[in-house]
């Protein structure tokens, strides 16, 4: 397990403690501070996060539902391992759902939707520049939320949200490569441009190209011994 530093500790009010703890541990896993297979020991997490065991248990249950944590019979909760088989399925699901959502969003987008999308893209550019897991997680979620909700794909968005932790973990891994740091923002900009041009075909194509690029980088990284 990577050594966690004091910035995991939470000092905010108890009313939001569970949500804050989920965000902190999720961010640490996405950033790679906790690696696949690392044990998540309750007592250690209590010290690192500055919360009670009951809160830690709730956090672990939440992240288990997101696919970031798994419970093993002998080891207890551990960080879920990433492999190409699972990653490929996630990219396939994203390709289907996101291409359709982008196409419908492009068909329906009015001035208000376009303004929201441009604002989400600006926030995404800032997050890419900061390159922090939490900022990227929030900004990418905001970008795709505009697309799915404007398209009226509410059920599909619920599915994507359940995969968001694993999607963000893959995104953080691929963005660590030089080529991906350059191509990622460019792909997202092309998706936004196609939607703002009310071009469903170009929007769907931009999504597919974006995910093809990301999936290929992930495959190379995950299949490397």
C-alpha positions as CSV (number, residue, x, y, z in Angstrom):
1,X,0.0,0.0,0.0
2,X,1.3,3.5,-0.9
3,X,2.0,5.7,2.2
4,X,-1.0,8.0,2.6
5,X,-0.2,11.5,3.8
6,X,-1.9,13.8,6.2
7,X,-4.0,15.5,3.5
8,X,-6.4,12.6,3.7
9,X,-7.4,13.8,7.1
10,X,-10.9,15.4,7.3
11,X,-11.6,18.4,9.6
12,X,-15.0,19.4,8.3
13,X,-18.4,19.1,10.1
14,X,-19.8,15.6,10.9
15,X,-22.9,16.3,8.8
16,X,-20.9,15.7,5.6
17,X,-18.3,13.4,7.0
18,X,-19.3,10.3,5.1
19,X,-19.4,12.0,1.8
20,X,-16.1,13.7,2.4
21,X,-14.5,10.5,3.4
22,X,-15.8,8.7,0.3
23,X,-14.4,11.5,-1.9
24,X,-11.0,11.4,-0.2
25,X,-10.6,7.6,-0.4
26,X,-12.0,7.4,-3.9
27,X,-9.6,10.2,-5.0
28,X,-6.7,8.3,-3.4
29,X,-7.6,5.1,-5.3
30,X,-8.1,6.9,-8.6
31,X,-4.8,8.7,-8.2
32,X,-3.0,5.4,-7.6
33,X,-2.0,6.1,-4.0
34,X,-3.7,2.8,-3.1
35,X,-2.8,0.1,-5.7
36,X,-4.9,-2.8,-6.8
37,X,-4.7,-5.6,-4.2
38,X,-3.8,-3.2,-1.3
39,X,-5.6,-4.1,1.9
40,X,-7.9,-1.5,3.3
41,X,-7.4,-1.8,7.1
42,X,-10.1,-0.2,9.1
43,X,-7.8,1.1,11.9
44,X,-5.3,2.5,9.5
45,X,-8.0,4.3,7.5
46,X,-9.6,5.7,10.7
47,X,-6.2,7.3,11.5
48,X,-5.6,8.5,7.9
49,X,-9.0,10.0,7.4
50,X,-9.7,11.1,11.0
51,X,-13.1,9.3,11.2
52,X,-14.7,6.5,13.2
53,X,-14.8,2.8,12.2
54,X,-18.5,3.1,11.4
55,X,-17.8,5.8,8.8
56,X,-14.9,3.8,7.3
57,X,-17.2,0.8,7.0
58,X,-19.8,2.9,5.2
59,X,-17.1,4.3,2.9
60,X,-15.9,0.9,2.0
61,X,-19.4,-0.3,1.2
62,X,-20.0,2.7,-1.1
63,X,-16.7,2.2,-2.9
64,X,-17.4,-1.6,-3.2
65,X,-20.7,-0.7,-4.9
66,X,-18.7,1.5,-7.3
67,X,-16.3,-1.4,-8.1
68,X,-13.3,0.3,-6.6
69,X,-13.1,-2.0,-3.6
70,X,-13.7,-5.8,-3.3
71,X,-14.0,-7.9,-0.2
72,X,-11.9,-11.1,-0.1
73,X,-12.6,-14.0,2.2
74,X,-9.2,-14.0,3.9
75,X,-7.9,-10.5,3.3
76,X,-11.1,-8.5,3.9
77,X,-11.6,-5.3,1.8
78,X,-8.9,-4.6,-0.8
79,X,-8.6,-2.2,-3.7
80,X,-10.0,-3.9,-6.8
81,X,-7.5,-4.8,-9.4
82,X,-7.7,-3.4,-12.9
83,X,-7.3,-5.7,-15.8
84,X,-7.8,-5.3,-19.5
85,X,-10.8,-7.7,-19.7
86,X,-12.8,-5.5,-17.3
87,X,-11.5,-2.2,-18.8
88,X,-12.5,-3.4,-22.3
89,X,-16.1,-4.0,-21.2
90,X,-16.2,-0.5,-19.6
91,X,-15.0,1.1,-22.8
92,X,-17.5,-0.9,-24.8
93,X,-20.4,0.2,-22.6
94,X,-19.2,3.8,-22.7
95,X,-18.9,3.8,-26.5
96,X,-22.5,2.6,-26.8
97,X,-24.0,5.0,-24.2
98,X,-21.9,8.1,-24.8
99,X,-22.1,8.0,-28.6
100,X,-25.9,7.8,-28.5
101,X,-26.1,10.5,-25.9
102,X,-23.8,12.9,-27.7
103,X,-25.8,12.4,-31.0
104,X,-29.1,13.1,-29.3
105,X,-27.7,16.0,-27.4
106,X,-26.4,17.5,-30.7
107,X,-29.8,17.1,-32.3
108,X,-31.6,18.8,-29.3
109,X,-29.1,21.3,-28.1
110,X,-30.4,24.9,-27.9
111,X,-28.5,28.0,-26.8
112,X,-28.9,27.2,-23.1
113,X,-27.5,23.7,-23.5
114,X,-24.6,25.0,-25.6
115,X,-23.7,27.6,-23.0
116,X,-23.7,24.9,-20.3
117,X,-21.6,22.6,-22.4
118,X,-19.0,25.4,-23.1
119,X,-18.9,26.2,-19.4
120,X,-18.3,22.5,-18.6
121,X,-15.6,22.3,-21.2
122,X,-13.9,25.4,-19.7
123,X,-14.0,23.7,-16.3
124,X,-12.6,20.6,-17.8
125,X,-9.7,22.5,-19.4
126,X,-8.9,23.9,-16.0
127,X,-9.0,20.5,-14.4
128,X,-6.7,19.0,-17.1
129,X,-4.2,21.9,-16.3
130,X,-4.4,21.1,-12.6
131,X,-4.1,17.4,-13.2
132,X,-5.5,16.5,-9.8
133,X,-7.8,13.4,-9.6
134,X,-10.6,15.2,-7.7
135,X,-10.7,18.1,-10.1
136,X,-10.7,15.8,-13.1
137,X,-13.3,13.5,-11.5
138,X,-15.7,16.5,-10.9
139,X,-15.1,18.2,-14.2
140,X,-15.5,15.1,-16.4
141,X,-18.6,14.1,-14.5
142,X,-20.0,17.6,-15.0
143,X,-19.2,17.6,-18.8
144,X,-20.9,14.3,-19.4
145,X,-23.8,15.1,-17.1
146,X,-24.7,18.1,-19.4
147,X,-24.6,15.8,-22.5
148,X,-26.7,12.9,-21.0
149,X,-29.3,15.1,-19.3
150,X,-29.7,17.4,-22.3
151,X,-30.2,14.3,-24.5
152,X,-32.8,13.0,-22.1
153,X,-30.8,9.8,-21.4
154,X,-31.5,9.7,-17.7
155,X,-31.3,5.9,-17.3
156,X,-28.1,5.7,-19.3
157,X,-26.6,8.5,-17.0
158,X,-27.5,6.4,-13.9
159,X,-25.5,3.5,-15.4
160,X,-22.5,5.7,-16.2
161,X,-22.6,7.2,-12.7
162,X,-22.3,3.7,-11.3
163,X,-19.2,3.1,-13.4
164,X,-17.8,6.5,-12.8
165,X,-15.2,5.5,-10.2
166,X,-13.7,2.8,-12.5
167,X,-14.0,5.2,-15.5
168,X,-12.1,7.8,-13.6
169,X,-9.4,5.3,-12.4
170,X,-8.8,4.3,-16.1
171,X,-8.8,7.9,-17.1
172,X,-6.2,8.8,-14.5
173,X,-4.1,5.9,-15.6
174,X,-4.2,6.8,-19.3
175,X,-3.7,10.5,-18.7
176,X,-0.4,9.7,-17.0
177,X,1.0,9.1,-20.5
178,X,2.3,12.1,-22.5
179,X,0.2,11.5,-25.6
180,X,-3.0,11.1,-23.7
181,X,-2.4,14.4,-21.8
182,X,-2.4,16.1,-25.2
183,X,-5.1,14.1,-27.0
184,X,-7.6,13.9,-24.1
185,X,-8.6,17.6,-24.0
186,X,-8.6,17.8,-27.8
187,X,-11.0,14.9,-28.1
188,X,-13.4,16.4,-25.5
189,X,-13.3,19.8,-27.4
190,X,-14.2,18.0,-30.6
191,X,-17.2,16.4,-28.9
192,X,-18.4,19.8,-27.6
193,X,-17.8,21.5,-31.0
194,X,-19.9,18.9,-32.8
195,X,-22.7,19.2,-30.3
196,X,-22.7,23.0,-30.5
197,X,-22.8,22.7,-34.3
198,X,-25.9,20.5,-33.9
199,X,-24.2,17.7,-35.9
200,X,-25.2,14.3,-34.4
201,X,-23.1,12.3,-36.8
202,X,-19.9,14.2,-35.9
203,X,-20.7,14.1,-32.2
204,X,-21.1,10.3,-32.2
205,X,-17.9,10.0,-34.3
206,X,-15.9,12.2,-31.9
207,X,-17.0,10.1,-28.9
208,X,-16.0,6.9,-30.7
209,X,-12.6,8.2,-31.7
210,X,-12.0,9.5,-28.1
211,X,-12.8,6.2,-26.6
212,X,-10.9,4.2,-29.2
213,X,-7.8,6.3,-28.4
214,X,-8.2,5.9,-24.6
215,X,-9.0,2.2,-24.8
216,X,-5.8,1.5,-26.9
217,X,-3.6,3.2,-24.3
218,X,-5.3,1.4,-21.5
219,X,-4.9,-1.9,-23.3
220,X,-1.1,-1.4,-23.7
221,X,-0.7,-0.3,-20.1
222,X,-2.8,-3.2,-18.6
223,X,-1.4,-5.9,-20.8
224,X,2.2,-4.9,-20.1
225,X,3.7,-7.4,-17.6
